[in-house]
Amino acid sequence: MQAIKSESAHRINKALGRGGRVWQDESFDHVLRNEESLNQKIAYVLENPVRAGLVGNALEYGWFWHQLDGSRETA
């Protein structure tokens, strides 16, 4: 996880022309026990850009993706 956070932070800061922290120090692990729990977590993550005020609808977020009929589509 540290490697992913480090690399993505460097890329995000480079793309935005800034430096500094991107990620929080701690992480939280949760065991997903069933499909309903997984779907709830997916919905929560997809709504993060909306809660942050970046977009009005999750589908408007440039990094949003979903999978339909086995093919990957981006919004």
C-alpha positions as CSV (number, residue, x, y, z in Angstrom):
1,M,0.0,0.0,0.0
2,Q,2.9,2.4,0.8
3,A,4.3,2.0,-2.7
4,I,0.9,2.8,-4.3
5,K,0.4,5.8,-2.1
6,S,3.9,7.1,-2.6
7,E,3.9,6.8,-6.4
8,S,0.4,8.2,-6.8
9,A,1.2,11.1,-4.5
10,H,4.2,12.0,-6.6
11,R,2.1,11.8,-9.8
12,I,-0.8,13.9,-8.3
13,N,1.6,16.6,-7.1
14,K,3.4,16.7,-10.4
15,A,0.1,16.9,-12.4
16,L,-1.1,19.7,-10.1
17,G,2.3,21.5,-10.0
18,R,2.5,21.4,-6.2
19,G,4.2,19.5,-3.4
20,G,3.2,18.2,-0.1
21,R,1.0,15.6,1.5
22,V,-1.8,13.8,-0.5
23,W,-2.7,10.9,1.8
24,Q,-3.5,10.5,5.4
25,D,-1.1,8.6,7.6
26,E,-3.4,5.9,8.8
27,S,-5.3,3.3,6.8
28,F,-8.4,1.4,7.7
29,D,-9.0,-2.2,6.8
30,H,-12.4,-3.7,6.7
31,V,-13.3,-7.3,5.9
32,L,-16.0,-7.5,3.2
33,R,-18.1,-10.4,4.1
34,N,-20.7,-10.4,1.4
35,E,-21.7,-8.7,-1.9
36,E,-24.0,-6.2,-0.2
37,S,-21.2,-5.0,1.9
38,L,-18.9,-4.7,-1.1
39,N,-21.6,-2.7,-3.0
40,Q,-22.0,-0.4,-0.1
41,K,-18.3,0.3,0.0
42,I,-18.1,0.9,-3.7
43,A,-21.0,3.3,-3.6
44,Y,-19.3,5.2,-0.7
45,V,-16.0,5.5,-2.6
46,L,-17.7,6.6,-5.8
47,E,-19.5,9.4,-3.9
48,N,-16.2,10.8,-2.4
49,P,-15.8,13.4,-5.2
50,V,-19.4,14.6,-4.7
51,R,-18.9,14.9,-0.9
52,A,-15.7,16.8,-1.6
53,G,-17.6,19.3,-3.8
54,L,-15.5,18.4,-6.9
55,V,-18.5,17.4,-9.0
56,G,-22.3,17.4,-8.7
57,N,-22.6,13.8,-9.7
58,A,-20.1,10.9,-9.4
59,L,-20.4,10.2,-13.1
60,E,-19.0,13.7,-13.9
61,Y,-15.7,12.8,-12.1
62,G,-12.9,12.3,-14.6
63,W,-11.4,9.4,-12.8
64,F,-14.7,7.5,-12.3
65,W,-15.1,4.2,-14.0
66,H,-17.5,1.4,-14.0
67,Q,-17.9,-2.0,-15.8
68,L,-20.8,-2.9,-17.9
69,D,-21.3,-6.2,-19.8
70,G,-17.7,-7.2,-19.2
71,S,-16.2,-4.1,-20.8
72,R,-14.6,-1.2,-19.0
73,E,-16.1,2.2,-19.7
74,T,-15.2,5.6,-18.4
75,A,-17.5,8.5,-17.8
